[in-house]
Amino acid sequence: MRSWSQPNLRQSHPRRQEYAALHAGHAETKPTDQFVCTYVGLEGTSINPYIKDARDVSRLREVTALMGFTRLVPPGSPGATPAKLSADPTDWLPAVEVFGEGLFLRFDPKALEAWEQTDFAKARTAAIAGRAEDGYPVTPRRLLVHTFAHALMNELSMDAGYPVASLRERVYAGKDQCGVLVYTATADSAGSLGGLSAQSEPARLEAVVTSAMQRALWCTSDPVCIESHGSGIGNLNLAACHACLLVPETSCEQRNCYLDRALLIGTPGHPSGGFFSSLVNG
């Protein structure tokens, strides 16, 4: 897989390829395989109406290349002009190769499409879209999947044996995409302890997702958090704070921005508006 500190979502073809590979899966053919991804069915579980299926990514390889750098202005922001790494043209880039494991979850496309059309989802999204950075596609789907990834990482840190700072997200929420990869990777050739991919077992995954959504129902900063009209960098979050959703910035693709806990579980005034509301509210 490929990764960038600040991904350019307009150049999304690598992400489409990654999503296709995760969706298709890849069985182990030899011990030296660097990508092993196994289908996990969730039929019969309480989360199946929301999470269509999962993948046990027991082995993955990530290559991160440094293409340039900026000063003062974050990469990908308006006005950011990356500086070249060399005064002379080169045909190579400095890169780091790491190995690890992950857990991929794919949302139910039909349930997601129906939820995206609700007035609740549209209104919450519009509140953030008006403040978004130029070029960033703010959609109900992207906000929901990103927010879910944060809730999942926080929950997995208590079950999988890795601290949150060791976990990272990879959000797939473009056209015909509806999934998230939570993974860990290190420079060690072993790359993992196996605790993360082990959570893909259906009963474990059901417990993890259900617990994460139940935990999202309340925050120690409520009612201030759930009633927030803007927080974080540039007010790009709604109901999200350090007590509930924020993670170490090395774990997040978007600097802890574009998050809203209400999209998961609704609000006190509209408890049925969240995508997972019926899971936690009965």
Helices and strands as residue ranges (DSSP letters): H 13-24, E 36-41, E 51-65, E 95-107, H 109-116, H 119-129, H 140-156, G 164-166, E 168-172, E 179-186, G 197-200, H 202-216, G 233-235, G 249-251, H 262-265, H 277-281
